[in-house]
Amino acid sequence: MIHTTVNYPKVLISVLNWNNWQATIACLEALQRQTYRNWQAVLVDNASQYVPENLLRQFPGIELIKLPSNQGYAGGHLATIRWAQKKDFDLLWILNNDAIPHPDALAALVQAWEQQPDALYGSITLKADGTINYGGGLLVQGNQIADNTYNPLGGQPYEAVKHQLVRRPVGELNGASLLIPFHIIRQHGFIDTSYFLYCEETDYCHMLWKKNIPSFVIPASVVVHQGAVSFTLNHSLEYVRTYYRTRNQLLLDKKYGRITNQVIRKELAGYTDIADFFIRHYINRWRGHTQLHTHEYYLRYFRILATFHALLGVRGKYVAPEKFLHPTD
């Protein structure tokens, strides 16, 4: 849907869906309540099993992009950027489909951009119960990103502590609500698609920070973020989340010199009888005895596999989420 206002920055909103239309529709309804009006929304479907027949009638004017395969977080939003080529958008607002932005969320982000155009901007995210999920990423000290998490108000009621939240530079922003100026994308590129899921927005913030482009958390921009709702479709999808969270955090830490391959080898050594574990795993699969494996067993399997892949530098889509919609083991 298109909302235009003369002489106001034009925002392209990218919402990504994967088999979670209930949350996506709630997100699109929240966009209609935004006080900032000069925007165009694009919905990218990451190869879901179906698309509701009445979706375009319910949200007339929306641009729907249906991808033939699941491209992950950055890959899905990259489809929006490609669609927007040769169009006159100033800003890209990446918004998770399981996020419900407060009415002034976009307006606050745009205002921050007008005050300092060469930066990234992110929202405060709340859990459904009103407590703070994300109030700021890594602490920035001078021109350095400190190697410690800075989210002191996390878990506290937003209404009780919101006066303590201030606009400040941070080392990372939450990808659930992220505003990126298009001139930065044209000059420095977009988020790395090789992570597939998790850590890619952190990598983008770090990469741009090294190019003197800071990231700011904007307290006036608030989004209620349910978080990983698509992974609740069945319990086996937790294996996908475990794999990518483990692998990508290690890859990210390696890239920015926080750990080395030697550290990862030591971590692998902590898994006792790792060779025997994998041999037995694949023998059981070959014999069709996977019913013997528990949920905790598979969590351990994908955690070890992810650590091993991080050691080898494996990137991209490896564990396919769609294979776990109707798991066979």
C-alpha positions in Angstrom: 0.0 0.0 0.0 1.2 3.5 -0.8 1.0 6.6 1.4 2.5 9.8 0.0 3.2 13.1 1.5 4.9 15.9 -0.5 8.5 16.7 0.5 8.8 13.9 3.1 11.4 11.1 2.8 9.9 8.1 1.0 10.2 4.9 2.9 10.1 1.4 1.5 8.9 -1.1 4.1 10.1 -4.7 3.7 8.2 -7.5 5.5 9.3 -11.1 5.2 6.9 -14.0 5.7 7.5 -17.7 6.0 4.5 -19.9 6.9 3.1 -17.4 9.5 0.3 -15.5 7.9 -1.5 -14.8 11.1 1.4 -12.7 12.5 2.1 -11.2 9.1 -1.5 -9.9 8.7 -1.3 -8.4 12.2 1.9 -6.6 11.3 0.4 -5.2 8.0 -2.6 -4.0 10.0 -0.2 -2.2 12.4 1.5 -0.5 9.4 -1.9 1.1 8.5 -1.9 2.8 11.9 1.5 4.5 11.4 1.5 8.3 11.9 4.2 8.7 9.2 2.4 8.3 5.9 4.9 8.4 3.0 5.7 4.8 2.6 5.3 1.8 0.3 5.0 -1.7 1.8 6.4 -4.8 0.1 5.6 -8.3 1.4 8.2 -11.0 0.5 7.0 -14.5 0.9 9.9 -16.9 1.4 8.4 -19.9 -0.3 5.6 -20.6 2.1 3.3 -23.6 1.7 0.5 -21.3 0.6 -0.6 -17.7 0.3 -4.0 -16.6 1.5 -6.4 -16.0 -1.4 -7.8 -12.8 0.1 -4.5 -11.2 1.1 -4.3 -8.7 -1.7 -7.9 -7.8 -1.4 -7.4 -7.2 2.4 -4.4 -5.0 1.7 -5.0 -3.3 -1.6 -1.9 -1.7 -3.1 0.6 -4.0 -1.4 3.4 -5.3 -3.5 3.7 -9.1 -3.1 6.9 -10.9 -4.1 6.7 -14.7 -4.0 10.2 -16.3 -3.9 10.6 -19.8 -5.4 12.7 -21.0 -2.5 13.5 -19.9 1.1 16.3 -17.3 0.8 16.6 -16.5 4.5 16.5 -13.2 6.3 18.9 -11.1 4.2 18.1 -12.9 1.0 14.4 -12.3 1.4 14.9 -8.6 2.0 17.3 -8.4 -0.9 14.4 -9.2 -3.2 12.7 -6.0 -2.0 15.8 -4.0 -2.8 16.0 -5.5 -6.3 12.3 -4.6 -6.8 13.0 -1.1 -5.8 15.8 -0.5 -8.3 15.3 2.7 -10.3 12.6 3.8 -7.9 13.0 6.9 -5.8 13.0 5.6 -2.2 15.1 7.3 0.5 14.9 4.7 3.2 14.4 1.0 3.7 12.6 -0.1 6.9 13.1 -3.8 7.6 10.3 -5.0 9.8 9.8 -8.5 11.1 6.5 -10.0 10.3 6.0 -11.0 14.0 6.6 -7.3 15.0 3.8 -4.9 15.9 5.2 -1.3 15.7 3.7 1.4 17.9 2.0 4.1 15.8 5.0 6.5 16.0 7.7 3.9 15.4 8.4 4.8 11.8 8.1 8.6 12.4 10.7 8.4 15.1 13.2 6.5 12.9 12.7 8.9 10.0 13.2 11.9 12.3 16.5 10.4 13.6 17.6 10.0 9.9 16.8 13.6 9.2 19.0 14.7 12.1 21.9 12.4 11.1 21.6 10.9 7.6 24.8 8.8 7.6 23.8 6.1 10.1 21.6 3.0 10.8 18.7 3.2 13.2 16.9 0.6 15.2 13.9 0.4 17.5 13.4 -0.6 21.1 11.7 -4.0 21.1 9.4 -5.3 23.7 8.0 -8.7 24.6 4.3 -9.3 24.5 4.1 -8.7 28.3 5.5 -5.2 27.9 9.0 -5.9 29.2 12.1 -4.8 27.3 13.6 -7.4 24.9 16.2 -5.1 23.3 17.1 -1.8 24.6 20.6 -1.4 23.0 23.3 -3.7 21.7 27.0 -3.8 22.5 28.3 -0.8 24.4 30.3 1.7 22.4 33.2 3.4 24.2 34.7 6.2 22.3 35.2 4.8 18.8 35.5 1.2 19.9 32.8 -1.5 20.3 33.3 -3.0 23.7 33.2 -6.8 23.9 30.3 -6.9 26.4 26.6 -6.8 26.1 24.9 -3.6 27.1 21.2 -4.1 27.7 20.8 -3.2 31.3 17.1 -2.7 31.1 16.4 -6.0 29.4 13.5 -7.8 31.1 12.2 -4.8 32.9 8.8 -3.2 32.3 9.0 -0.6 29.6 6.6 1.8 31.2 8.5 1.8 34.4 12.0 2.5 32.9 11.3 4.2 29.6 12.6 7.5 30.9 16.0 5.9 31.3 16.2 5.0 27.6 18.3 7.5 25.6 19.3 7.7 22.0 22.9 6.4 21.8 25.4 4.7 19.4 25.4 0.9 19.8 27.5 -1.9 18.3 24.5 -3.7 17.0 20.8 -3.2 16.3 17.9 -5.6 16.4 17.0 -6.8 12.9 13.3 -6.9 13.8 13.1 -3.1 13.1 16.0 -1.6 11.2 16.0 1.6 9.2 18.7 1.8 6.5 19.2 4.8 4.2 19.3 3.7 0.5 22.4 5.8 -0.2 24.3 3.6 2.3 23.1 0.4 0.5 24.2 1.8 -2.8 27.6 2.9 -1.5 28.5 0.0 0.8 26.2 -2.9 -0.2 23.5 -4.8 1.7 23.5 -7.3 4.6 25.5 -10.4 3.9 23.1 -13.2 2.7 25.6 -16.0 3.5 24.4 -16.2 7.2 20.9 -17.3 6.1 19.5 -16.8 9.6 20.8 -15.0 12.6 23.7 -12.6 13.2 23.6 -11.0 9.8 22.3 -7.6 11.0 25.1 -7.6 13.7 27.7 -8.2 11.0 26.2 -5.4 8.9 26.4 -2.9 11.9 30.0 -4.0 12.6 31.0 -3.7 9.0 29.6 -0.2 8.6 31.0 0.9 12.0 34.5 0.2 10.6 33.6 2.6 7.8 32.6 5.3 10.3 28.8 4.7 9.8 27.4 4.4 13.4 24.3 2.6 14.5 21.8 4.3 16.8 19.0 2.9 19.0 16.0 5.3 19.0 14.0 5.1 22.2 10.9 6.9 20.7 10.6 4.0 18.2 9.0 1.0 19.9 8.1 -2.3 18.4 6.4 -5.3 20.2 8.4 -8.3 18.9 7.1 -11.8 19.6 10.3 -13.3 18.3 10.9 -16.5 16.2 7.2 -17.2 15.9 7.8 -19.2 12.7 10.0 -21.6 14.6 7.0 -22.6 16.8 5.2 -24.4 14.0 6.6 -27.6 15.4 9.3 -28.5 17.9 11.7 -29.8 15.3 12.3 -26.4 13.9 14.2 -25.7 17.1 17.0 -27.7 15.5 17.2 -25.2 12.7 17.4 -22.3 15.1 20.1 -24.1 17.2 22.2 -24.8 14.1 22.2 -21.3 12.7 22.5 -19.5 16.0 25.5 -21.6 17.0 27.3 -21.6 13.6 26.8 -17.9 12.8 27.7 -16.6 16.2 31.0 -18.4 15.9 31.5 -17.2 12.4 30.8 -13.7 13.4 33.2 -13.9 16.4 35.9 -15.3 14.1 35.5 -12.6 11.6 35.9 -9.8 14.1 38.8 -11.5 16.0 37.0 -12.3 19.2 37.8 -16.0 18.9 40.1 -18.2 16.8 39.8 -21.7 15.2 41.9 -22.9 18.1 39.1 -21.8 20.5 36.5 -23.6 18.4 38.7 -26.8 18.4 38.8 -26.7 22.1 35.0 -26.3 22.2 34.6 -29.3 20.0 37.0 -31.3 22.2 34.5 -30.6 25.0 32.0 -32.9 23.2 33.1 -36.3 24.4 33.3 -39.2 21.9 32.4 -36.9 19.0 33.5 -39.3 16.3 31.5 -42.1 17.9 28.5 -39.9 18.2 28.4 -39.1 14.5 29.1 -42.6 13.4 26.3 -44.0 15.5 24.0 -41.2 14.3 24.4 -42.0 10.6 24.3 -45.7 11.1 21.0 -45.3 12.9 19.7 -43.1 10.1 20.8 -45.7 7.5 19.0 -48.5 9.5 15.9 -46.3 10.0 16.3 -46.3 13.8 15.9 -42.6 14.2 12.9 -43.1 16.5 15.5 -43.9 19.2 16.7 -40.3 19.2 15.3 -37.8 21.6 14.7 -34.1 21.2 17.7 -33.4 23.4 19.8 -35.7 21.3 19.0 -33.8 18.1 19.7 -30.4 19.8 23.1 -31.7 20.7 23.7 -33.1 17.2 22.9 -29.8 15.5 25.0 -27.9 18.0 28.0 -30.0 17.4 27.4 -29.9 13.6 27.2 -26.1 13.7 30.4 -25.8 15.7 32.2 -28.1 13.3 30.9 -26.1 10.3 32.1 -22.9 11.9 35.6 -24.4 12.2 35.5 -25.2 8.5 34.0 -21.8 7.6 30.8 -23.3 6.1 28.3 -20.6 5.2 25.0 -20.2 3.4 21.9 -22.3 3.7 22.8 -25.8 5.0 20.0 -26.9 7.3 16.8 -26.2 5.3 13.8 -25.1 7.5 11.3 -26.4 5.0 12.5 -30.0 5.6 11.4 -29.7 9.2 7.8 -28.7 8.5 6.9 -32.4 8.3 9.9 -34.0 9.9 10.5 -37.7 9.3 12.7 -38.2 12.4 
